[in-house]
Amino acid sequence: MRSKKVQDYPLWVQYLVPWYREFLYLTGLRRRFSLSQRVVNQKLYLGVEYVYGAEVEGEIAEFGTMTGATAQAMAAAMATFGRYAKTSKKLLLFDSFAGLPTVDSPIDSTSAHVLSGAWEAGTCHGVTPKELKNMCARYIPSSHIRIYAGWFKDTLHKLPPATKLALLHIDSDLYQSAYEVLDYVFTYRLVAEGAALFFDDWNCNRASPDRGERKAWAQIVEKFGIEYSDGGEYGWSARKFIVHTYKAVE
């Protein structure tokens, strides 16, 4: 017997499906994750609601997927808030799927987490590309999911030139990885007006402004003259921003 799809049900049932999915996701959050991780997932969920509600142009991208929890959170939100949007968005997921790279930046070499071994090469190795896609495909069609496996420096250029990004979740841990992502997306003007920018590891490295994602963002802001709004911290480690304007750099 053929299994029923959502569109096979009456319209009133179809209307309730995304809200039921949201209920299942949020109740699942309470069961499965620590308080800090629940806050992170909920903020990303609301970030997706923002880019749909504010009609921010472009796709939703994550750089560093590890367990797939945050990618799944964004996919769940896309299922709810994208249903009645005028244009569809894709979920772009970047990860080496081999853990962290070997540190070759002087800034990263003095990171507390690198020195302790928490961020040594090969750590933070999570799910496989297939597992990640299956997790997100529980909520949105597989055709709306793009997975870029490999180091950021080798995969970023695979994005089509006309790509726009409405939301970026940067979970790169290392300064060098964060800088590579930020420099590329701003150099090629992929970041849309009003884009939401989430940094997962903002307060790592004892919240030092001379380390990690804090250092990378400060340098990129100066280089591109970025005007932005600071959306504040969420969880123990993360911070969010909204990008307004920035200048081209030759």
Backbone as a ProteinNet text record, in pm:
[ID]
protein_1_A
[PRIMARY]
MRSKKVQDYPLWVQYLVPWYREFLYLTGLRRRFSLSQRVVNQKLYLGVEYVYGAEVEGEIAEFGTMTGATAQAMAAAMATFGRYAKTSKKLLLFDSFAGLPTVDSPIDSTSAHVLSGAWEAGTCHGVTPKELKNMCARYIPSSHIRIYAGWFKDTLHKLPPATKLALLHIDSDLYQSAYEVLDYVFTYRLVAEGAALFFDDWNCNRASPDRGERKAWAQIVEKFGIEYSDGGEYGWSARKFIVHTYKAVE
[TERTIARY]
84.8	0	88.5	52.4	130.7	110.1	221.6	210.7	164.6	82.2	27.4	131.1	126.4	207.1	120	184.6	110.7	0	31.7	-65.9	-185.9	-179.8	-292.5	-402	-370.6	-466.4	-549.6	-662.7	-742.9	-661	-704.9	-628.4	-609.1	-710.2	-696.1	-586.6	-568.8	-461.4	-326.4	-320.6	-197	-153.1	-249.1	-218.1	-154.8	-200.5	-152.5	-17.1	21.1	142.6	266.2	297.7	420.2	419.3	302.2	294.8	310.8	262.3	281.6	429.2	494.8	637.8	713.8	672.2	737.1	719.1	598.1	572.3	661.5	672.3	755.8	902.1	946.4	1086.1	1116.5	1029.9	1056.1	1045	950.8	942.4	1062.4	1108.3	1228.8	1351.2	1357.1	1467.9	1478.5	1364.9	1365.5	1415.9	1391.9	1433	1579.2	1628.9	1753.1	1877.3	1863.1	1980.9	1997.4	2120.1	2148.3	2080	2069.8	2004.1	2071.8	2205.7	2277.5	2252.3	2255.6	2233.4	2090	1995	1856.5	1843.7	1911.6	1907.9	1967.4	2080.1	2144.2	2047.9	1988.9	1897.5	1775.6	1723.2	1605.3	1637.7	1756.1	1794.1	1812	1869.6	1882.5	1744.4	1657.1	1519.4	1453.1	1469	1411.7	1483.1	1613.2	1686.6	1631.1	1594.2	1531.6	1395.7	1320	1191.2	1213.2	1317.7	1348	1374.2	1459.4	1494.7	1375.3	1283.8	1160.7	1067.9	1046.9	953.3	998	1127.7	1181.2	1212.5	1187.4	1211.6	1356.4	1448.2	1590.4	1623.1	1689.4	1720	1825.6	1808.1	1916	1889.9	1997.1	1991.2	2035.8	2023.2	2064.1	2185.5	2294	2420.1	2479.3	2542	2612.9	2753.9	2849.1	2989.9	3042.6	3044	3078.4	2951.8	2929.9	2801.5	2811.3	2923.2	2953.2	2839	2760.6	2656.9	2532.1	2518.6	2399.1	2284.1	2300.2	2190.4	2143.1	2237.7	2196.5	2144.3	2200.6	2147.7	2003.6	1976.6	1842.5	1747.2	1795.5	1712.9	1670.2	1764.1	1731.9	1640.7	1661.4	1573.6	1430.8	1416.4	1283.5	1214.6	1290.5	1232.9	1196.6	1279.6	1249.7	1119.5	1094.4	971	849.1	861.6	749.5	731.1	836.5	823	837.7	894	909.5	787.2	690.8	575.1	496.5	483.8	402.8	487.1	619	707	692.2	719.3	707.6	815.4	932.5	1041.6	1099.1	1147.1	1203.1	1350.7	1398.6	1538.7	1601.2	1730.5	1803.7	1888.7	1919.2	2004.9	2141.5	2243.2	2378.4	2465.6	2519.5	2592.2	2736.8	2829.3	2972.8	3040.9	3118	3196.1	3304.3	3415.5	3521.3	3481.5	3396.1	3359.9	3484	3588.3	3712	3764.2	3678.5	3721.1	3791.6	3856	3925.6	4054.6	4096.8	4223	4344.1	4459.6	4585	4603.1	4636.9	4653.7	4780.7	4765.4	4882.8	4882.4	4790.5	4784.1	4848.1	4933.4	4992.9	4887.4	4775.1	4668	4607.3	4581.4	4524	4623.4	4750.8	4851.2	4859.2	4809.6	4810.4	4672.4	4576.8	4443.1	4447.2	4372.6	4368.4	4317.2	4221.3	4161.7	4255.9	4336.4	4436.4	4545.5	4591.7	4698.1	4654.7	4525.5	4475.4	4451	4447.4	4419	4273.1	4186.3	4042.6	4015.5	4099.6	4082	4199.7	4254.6	4362.8	4306.3	4391.8	4348.6	4269.2	4153.5	4070.6	3963.4	3970.4	3864.4	3740.5	3630.2	3502.2	3453.3	3482.5	3438.6	3302.4	3199.6	3063.1	3003.4	2883	2808.8	2866.3	2825.7	2867	2775.9	2816.6	2728.1	2591.1	2588.3	2461.1	2373.3	2433	2356.1	2302.9	2385.3	2343.7	2225.7	2235.2	2126.7	1997.8	2007.8	1889	1825.2	1906.4	1853.4	1772.1	1825.6	1757.8	1639.4	1648.9	1541.3	1416.8	1424.4	1303.6	1208.1	1263	1185.5	1164.8	1267.8	1258.6	1299.7	1257.4	1293.4	1444.5	1490.6	1634.3	1686.3	1597.7	1638.1	1671.2	1630.3	1658.2	1782.8	1852.7	1971.4	2095.2	2196.9	2323.2	2433.9	2511.4	2619.8	2753.3	2842.7	2974.3	3078.7	3128.9	3224.3	3367.2	3445.6	3584.4	3620.1	3745.8	3789	3722.8	3691.8	3622.7	3695.8	3826.6	3904.8	3889.5	3849.2	3833.4	3688.2	3593.6	3451.9	3376.6	3422	3349.6	3335	3438.6	3434.3	3334.6	3279.2	3180.1	3041.1	3023.7	2897	2879.4	2761.9	2738.2	2763.3	2818.2	2852.9	2736	2613.9	2497.8	2437.8	2501.4	2448.9	2435.8	2325.6	2308.4	2279.7	2329.3	2311.3	2229.2	2119.7	2031.2	2069.6	2122.8	2164.1	2290.8	2388.2	2513	2535.7	2551.8	2588.6	2731.9	2821.3	2963.2	3003.7	3030	3070.1	3203.9	3301.3	3430.8	3533.5	3506.9	3600.9	3725.7	3804.2	3932.7	3918.8	4013.6	4021.5	4038.6	4135.3	4167.5	4046.3	3971.6	3854.4	3746.7	3723.4	3623.4	3662.8	3790.8	3837.1	3821.1	3852.8	3839.3	3695.6	3601.3	3459.7	3418.8	3446	3402.5	3465.9	3593.8	3662.4	3605	3573.2	3518.9	3379.5	3291	3151.7	3136.2	3222	3213.8	3288.8	3400.2	3473	3384.5	3310.9	3226.8	3082.2	3060.1	2932	2815.2	2838.2	2733.7	2638.4	2679.5	2598.5	2491.4	2365.9	2253.7	2231.4	2165	2124.5	2030.4	2062.3	1979.4	2012.1	2117.5	2153.8	2183	2142.4	2170.5	2299.2	2388.1	2518.6	2534.9	2543.9	2554.1	2693.2	2757.6	2888.3	2872.3	2901.1	2880	2989	3110.6	3224.8	3277.4	3190.1	3228.2	3303	3258.7	3319.6	3421.9	3456.3	3565.8	3697	3803.8	3933.2	3925	3845.5	3828.5	3776	3698.1	3636.3	3739.1	3858.5	3963.9	3935.1	3945	3926.8	4041.9	4148.9	4266	4268.9	4157.8	4153.7	4023.7	4025.6	3906.1	3814.2	3684.3	3583.5	3575	3601	3602	3706.3	3826.2	3935.3	3902.5	3851.3	3819.2	3713.4	3607.5	3499.6	3550.7	3631.9	3685.6	3767.4	3849.3	3930.3	3844.4	3742.2	3655.1	3570.9	3523.6	3447.3	3531.4	3656.8	3746.1	3776.6	3803.7	3841.5	3729.1	3606.4	3494.1	3404.3	3440.1	3359.8	3215.6	3197.2	3063.2	2984	2862.7	2767.3	2671.7	2655.1	2576.4	2507.5	2410.1	2347	2391.2	2421.6	2463.8	2340.4	2312.4	2194.7	2217.2	2339.4	2366.6	2406.2	2435.6	2481.2	2363	2388.3	2290.4	2366.8	2312	2391	2510	2609.3	2726.5	2834.2	2829.6	2944.9	2917.5	2792.4	2758	2708.5	2715.5	2668.1	2614.8	2519.2	2457.9	2461.2	2459.8	2462.9	2369.2	2328.9	2257	2338.1	2367.9	2451.9	2365.3	2403.5	2328.6	2398.5	2516	2589.7	2738.4	2808.3	2954.1	3006.8	3134.8	3194.7	3268.5	3283.1	3359.6	3508.8	3585.9	3731.2	3793.6	3878.3	3944.2	4051
-120	0	125.3	221.3	345.2	429.6	475	560.9	699.8	760	891.1	1001.2	1100	1218.9	1330.6	1438.9	1547.8	1599.7	1614	1672.4	1581.5	1458.1	1366.6	1389.2	1464.2	1486	1611.7	1628.6	1751.4	1874.8	1989.3	2112.6	2150	2124.2	2163	2080.8	1956.1	1873.8	1924.4	1958.5	2010.9	2138.1	2220.3	2345.4	2318.1	2212	2182.5	2112.9	2048.8	1968.5	2046.5	2166	2234.5	2271.4	2304.4	2341.3	2218.2	2105	1980.2	1942	1959.9	1933.1	2022.9	2149.7	2242.8	2195	2151	2100.7	1981	1888.2	1770.2	1809.7	1906.8	1948.5	2012.4	2106	2178.3	2088.2	1996.2	1902.6	1807.8	1772.1	1689.6	1760.5	1893.5	1971.5	1955.3	1962.5	1955.5	1821.5	1718.8	1585.3	1556.3	1603.3	1551.8	1633.2	1764.3	1849	1919.3	1960.4	2041.4	2176.3	2249.1	2380.1	2472.1	2478.3	2566.8	2528.2	2397.1	2352.3	2380	2369.8	2401.9	2548.6	2634.8	2778.7	2804.6	2740.4	2756.5	2715.4	2597.8	2548	2637.4	2684.3	2770.9	2904.6	2959.5	3087.3	3071.6	2960.2	2935.6	2915.4	2847.7	2828.2	2964.7	3055.3	3189	3270.7	3243.5	3311.9	3278	3152.6	3112.2	3179.2	3185.3	3256.2	3402.2	3464.6	3603.5	3620.8	3535.9	3558.6	3535	3446.5	3431.4	3549.8	3585.3	3693.2	3827.9	3854.8	3982.7	3980.4	3865.7	3848.4	3879.7	3825.3	3839.8	3745.7	3799	3722.4	3615.4	3498.4	3401	3273	3194.4	3060.8	3063.8	2947.6	2930.5	2838.2	2882.5	2808.5	2784.1	2668.2	2635.4	2589.9	2642.1	2609.7	2540.3	2406.3	2324.4	2259.9	2133.1	2069.8	1969.5	1907	1810.9	1710.9	1724.5	1625.4	1638.6	1751	1774.7	1835.6	1860.1	1910.8	2048.7	2138.8	2273.7	2276.6	2194.5	2184.4	2134.9	2038	1983.5	2089.1	2170.6	2277.5	2374.8	2409.9	2504.2	2440.2	2311.2	2241.2	2236.3	2211.6	2208.6	2343.8	2450.7	2584.4	2614.1	2569.1	2590.1	2520.4	2402.8	2329.6	2408.2	2477.3	2553.1	2687.1	2765.9	2903.4	2919.2	2818.9	2827.5	2784.3	2726.3	2668.3	2772	2891.9	2993.4	3109.1	3088.8	3193.3	3205.4	3323.5	3348.6	3275.2	3261.4	3190.7	3086.8	2976	2870.2	2898.1	2842.6	2854.5	2715.6	2710.7	2585.7	2589.3	2472.3	2458.1	2409.7	2493.7	2464.9	2427.5	2306.8	2254.9	2222.9	2289.8	2274.2	2207.1	2103.5	2040	1953.8	1936.6	1850	1703.6	1671.4	1533.4	1451	1522.1	1457.8	1524	1604.3	1676.3	1806.4	1864.5	1991.9	1972.1	2077	2066.7	2082.8	2056.2	2082.9	2233.3	2278	2421	2471.5	2577.1	2637.8	2789.6	2842.4	2985.9	3018.6	3120.9	3160.9	3197.1	3252.8	3289.2	3164	3062.8	2939.2	2859.2	2872.4	2792.4	2829.4	2949.1	2991.3	2982.3	2923	2903.5	2807.4	2839.8	2753	2613.9	2607.4	2478.9	2396.5	2463.6	2391.9	2338.1	2421.9	2381.1	2266	2263.5	2156.7	2026	2033.7	1916.2	1901.2	1990.3	1981.7	2008.2	2091.9	2126.9	2078.9	1965.5	1915.5	1856.8	1836.2	1785.7	1655.8	1651.6	1531.9	1530.6	1622.4	1629.3	1697	1690.7	1747.1	1678.7	1550.5	1471.1	1412.2	1449	1409	1309.7	1341.3	1250.1	1250.1	1152.1	1143.3	1230.8	1261.3	1338.1	1273.1	1142.1	1072.7	1084.5	1066.5	1079.8	1221	1318.5	1458.2	1488	1442.1	1467.3	1400.3	1278.5	1207.8	1279.2	1335.1	1408.5	1528.6	1602.3	1724.5	1693.3	1580.3	1541.9	1493.4	1479.7	1452.2	1570.8	1688.7	1811.8	1877.3	1880.1	1947	1848.8	1872.7	1780.6	1771.2	1653.6	1633.8	1728	1763.8	1852.8	1993.3	2025.7	2157.6	2156.6	2043.9	2029.9	2013	2093.5	2081.2	2057.7	1953.5	1923.3	1939.7	2018.6	2045.1	1982.3	1867.7	1792.9	1830.5	1869.1	1906.5	2030.2	2071.8	2192.7	2314.5	2413.6	2532.6	2595.6	2602.5	2666	2593	2465.5	2386.5	2377.9	2410.8	2393.2	2523.7	2632.7	2758.9	2802	2779.5	2824	2744.1	2635.6	2556.3	2620	2722.7	2794.5	2869.9	2866.7	2944.7	3092.6	3164.9	3306.8	3394.6	3360.7	3443.4	3411.1	3323.9	3283.5	3402.9	3407	3500.9	3420.7	3469.1	3400.7	3488	3433.1	3505	3481.4	3363.2	3327.8	3244.7	3278.1	3203.1	3160.7	3033.3	2982.4	2933.1	3003.4	2971	2898.5	2770.4	2684.6	2621.5	2708.2	2665	2635.5	2678.8	2666	2751.6	2721.4	2787.1	2924.6	3013.2	3145	3133	3051.7	3042.4	2999.1	2902.6	2853.6	2960.5	3031.1	3138.2	3249.7	3285.1	3392.3	3352	3228.2	3181.4	3195.5	3156.3	3166.5	3311.6	3392.1	3532.4	3609.7	3591.1	3664.7	3628.7	3502.3	3460	3516.9	3501.1	3541.2	3692.1	3768.7	3914.3	3962.1	3898.4	3935.9	3920	3809.7	3781.5	3827.4	3908.6	3975.3	3875.4	3766.3	3664.4	3695.2	3781.1	3810.2	3912.3	3875.8	3961.1	4072.4	4177.9	4284.1	4225.4	4250.4	4199.5	4057.9	4000.1	3861.6	3845.5	3731.4	3697.5	3615.9	3655.6	3591	3538.8	3408.2	3343	3282.5	3312.2	3254.3	3161	3034.2	2935.5	2939	2975.9	2965.8	3102.1	3199.4	3337.5	3353.3	3286.1	3302.1	3193.7	3110.5	3016.4	3093.3	3026.1	3092.2	3198.3	3166.6	3257.7	3393.9	3392.8	3514.3	3619.9	3576.7	3670.9	3733.2	3866.1	3931.3	3905.3	3844.9	3816.8	3673.5	3600.6	3460.2	3428.6	3318.7	3256.3	3343.1	3315.9	3384.1	3532.4	3570.9	3714.3	3789	3734.1	3797.7	3801.9	3691.9	3686.1	3789.5	3800.3	3895.7	4039.2	4071.8	4208.1	4246.5	4156.3	4185.9	4202.8	4120.5	4129.2	4256.3	4294.6	4419.1	4537.3	4539	4648.8	4644.7	4528.2	4515.2	4557.8	4521.6	4547.3	4662.6	4728.5	4840.3	4799.1	4687.2	4631.5	4712.5	4749	4807.2	4697.7	4683.4	4570.5	4606.5	4524.7	4532.3	4411.8	4433.3	4326.4	4268.7	4141.6	4077.2	4014.2	4020.9	3971	3824.7	3779.9	3644	3548.4	3421.9	3316.9	3190.3	3110	3001	3058.9	2976.6	3029.1	3076.3	3031.6	3052.5	3136.1	3167.4	3215.5	3360.8	3420.4	3557.9	3572.7	3664	3683.2	3829.8	3850.9	3984.2	3987.4	4108.9	4128.7	4227.2	4187	4266.2	4361.7	4488.9	4589.6	4623.5	4678.7	4714.9	4681.3	4672.7	4656.7	4698.8	4727	4776.6	4665.1	4684.4	4588.6	4612.2	4505.1	4513.3	4444.6	4516.6	4460.4	4359.8
0	0	0	-84.5	-93.9	31.7	90.6	208.2	165.8	249.6	216.9	235.5	147.7	160.7	218.7	263.8	326.9	236.5	105.8	13.3	-13.1	34.1	16.7	120.4	225.2	332.8	306.9	377.3	363	395.4	343.5	360.3	506.8	590.3	731	798.8	756.9	811	760.9	630.7	574.3	647.4	686.1	756.5	892.9	959.6	1094.5	1097.6	986.8	985.9	1032	975.6	1018.9	1165.7	1219.7	1360.7	1449.8	1402.7	1476.9	1476.6	1362.6	1355.4	1453	1460.6	1552.8	1696.6	1729.9	1864.4	1896.4	1802	1823.5	1840.6	1759.5	1767.6	1902.7	1944.9	2068.6	2190.6	2191.3	2302.9	2301.3	2183	2172.5	2226.8	2205.8	2259.2	2409.8	2476.3	2621.9	2672.8	2594.6	2637.5	2606.4	2493.3	2437.9	2469.2	2496.1	2500.9	2635	2662.5	2780.7	2765.4	2875.6	2872.4	2771.8	2772.6	2681.2	2536.1	2506.1	2369	2325.1	2417.4	2383.2	2345.8	2420.5	2390	2252.3	2221.9	2090.9	1979.7	1993.9	1890.4	1875.7	1986.4	1980.9	1915.1	1943.5	1881.3	1730.5	1688.3	1544.9	1481.8	1552.1	1505.4	1483.3	1580.2	1568.4	1460.9	1442.1	1336.1	1199.7	1180.8	1054.9	1040.2	1148.6	1142.2	1100.6	1155.5	1120.9	971.2	911.2	771.7	678.1	718.1	639.7	663.1	789.5	821.4	769.3	774	726.5	577.6	513.1	369.8	332	409.9	379	263.6	164.1	43	70.8	10.4	10.1	86.7	94.5	153	298.9	363.3	502.8	504	565.1	556.8	694.2	708.3	832.3	797.7	872.1	850.5	975.4	969.4	1084.1	1138.1	1104.3	1137.2	1252.2	1271.4	1377.8	1400	1508.5	1540.8	1455.4	1385.8	1304.8	1382.3	1512.3	1594.9	1549.9	1521.9	1482.9	1339	1253.5	1117.2	1120.9	1206.5	1220.1	1276.1	1369.7	1424.8	1315.5	1227.7	1119.9	1016.2	988.9	895	947.9	1079.3	1140.1	1126.5	1146.1	1131.6	986.7	894.3	752.6	713.6	772.6	742.9	788.8	901	955.7	885.1	878	832.1	681.2	615.6	471.1	394.1	462.8	395.3	314.8	369.2	302.3	248.1	241.9	189.2	38.4	-12.5	-156.1	-234.3	-174.9	-241.3	-145.1	-199.3	-115.9	-87.9	20.7	57	63.9	42	55	181.4	233.1	349.4	300.4	316.4	268.5	388.5	387.8	503.2	466.4	534	507.6	626.9	599	704.4	638.8	710.3	657.7	667.5	767.6	800.9	834.3	877.9	921.7	1048.7	1113.2	1232.6	1198.9	1298.6	1279.5	1199.8	1128.4	1053.6	1145	1089.6	1161.2	1175.4	1292.2	1317.3	1249.7	1167.7	1105.3	1118.9	1201	1225.5	1360.3	1366.2	1494.5	1598.8	1553.3	1646.8	1708.9	1626.5	1678.6	1762.7	1733.2	1804.7	1952.1	1987.2	2127.9	2191.5	2122.1	2176.6	2294.7	2399.2	2517.6	2481.5	2390.3	2353.7	2265.5	2186	2105.8	2197.3	2289.7	2380.6	2472	2506.8	2594.5	2519.2	2386.1	2304.5	2267.4	2320.3	2290.4	2143.1	2081.4	1941.2	1856	1886.3	1803	1673.6	1575.8	1445.4	1461.2	1393.6	1395.6	1501.8	1600.3	1700.3	1640.8	1712.2	1665.9	1538.1	1529.1	1414.1	1447.9	1372.1	1404.2	1306.8	1259.9	1172.9	1031.4	952.2	812.1	726.8	604.3	515.9	497.5	482.1	463.7	586.9	704.9	828.8	844.6	812.2	823.3	731.6	608.5	513.9	559.5	609.9	657.7	776.2	864.4	979.2	934.9	838.7	792.6	702	629.8	538.2	611.5	742.4	819.9	816.5	786.3	792	655.8	573.4	443.4	333.5	209.7	100.8	80.8	44.6	19.5	-88.5	-182.3	-291	-241.1	-119.2	-62.2	26.1	29.7	114.4	26.5	51.4	-19.8	83.6	64.4	156.7	84.6	144.8	88.3	181.5	142.5	224.8	188.4	288.7	266.1	346.7	339.6	409.6	346.3	427.2	377	258.1	265.5	158.9	25.6	30.9	-91	-138.5	-53.6	-89.5	-110.7	-50.8	-63.6	-209.5	-288.4	-428.3	-512	-455.3	-526.9	-524.2	-442.2	-440.8	-572.9	-632.3	-754.3	-729.8	-828.3	-809.6	-766.1	-807	-774.3	-637.4	-561.3	-431.4	-336.9	-261.9	-152.5	-26.9	84.8	211.7	306.1	354.9	446.1	591.6	619.7	755.6	747.2	830.8	837.5	982	1004	1136.4	1128.2	1196.7	1190.4	1318.4	1303.5	1415	1377.9	1355.4	1301.3	1408.1	1532.2	1643.6	1621.8	1521.6	1500.2	1435.4	1469.6	1406.2	1255.7	1212.6	1070	988.8	1037	964.5	956.8	1068	1068.5	972.4	973.4	884.5	737.9	703.5	565.3	516.7	600.4	563.3	547.5	648.2	646.6	531.9	510.9	405	268.1	248.3	119.3	96.2	193.6	169.9	157.3	224.7	210	85.4	51.5	-70.6	-193.7	-199.8	-316.1	-297.5	-195.5	-170.5	-168.2	-98.2	-84.2	30.1	121.9	239.8	203.9	222.7	184.6	286.7	243	335.5	441.1	566.7	674.8	716.6	661.6	693.8	842.7	896.6	1036.2	1041.5	1131.1	1143	1285.3	1299.3	1430	1447	1560.8	1593.3	1712.9	1693.4	1799.6	1906.2	1868.5	1960.7	2003.7	2009.7	2037	2170	2273.6	2406.5	2440.9	2342.3	2367.1	2380.6	2415.7	2436.9	2546.2	2650.8	2765	2721.4	2611.4	2557.2	2517.4	2481	2443.3	2306.7	2295.1	2164.4	2068.8	2116.8	2033.9	1982.8	1999.4	1961.2	1885.3	1814.4	1760.1	1676.7	1689.9	1608	1639.8	1764	1798.3	1715.3	1708.9	1633.8	1484.7	1430.8	1288.2	1252.3	1333	1304.8	1312.4	1413.1	1426.6	1304.1	1254	1136.2	1011.2	997.2	879.8	883.7	1000.5	1014.5	969.7	1011.8	973.4	823.9	771	630.1	536.8	568.8	478.9	524.2	632.1	680.5	708	774.4	793.9	896.5	859.6	953.9	996.2	1126.6	1176.2	1308	1345.3	1476.6	1557.2	1683.6	1773.4	1841.9	1815.2	1871.7	2007.3	2060.3	2193.8	2199.7	2320.7	2343.8	2360.2	2334.2	2358.7	2395.5	2486.4	2540	2617.5	2649.2	2720	2624.4	2498.9	2411.6	2287.7	2258	2124	2121.8	2002.3	1983.5	1841.3	1822.9	1691.3	1649.2	1518.3	1459.2	1338.3	1299.3	1173.7	1088.8	966.4	876.5	794.6	793.1	716.9	584.6	592.7	470.8	488.6	376.1	378.9	241.5	237.3	113.8	41.3	-88	-168.2	-144.6	-148	-133.4	-253.2	-321.4	-440.8	-399.7
[MASK]
++++++++++++++++++++++++++++++++++++++++++++++++++++++++++++++++++++++++++++++++++++++++++++++++++++++++++++++++++++++++++++++++++++++++++++++++++++++++++++++++++++++++++++++++++++++++++++++++++++++++++++++++++++++++++++++++++++++++++++++++++++++++++

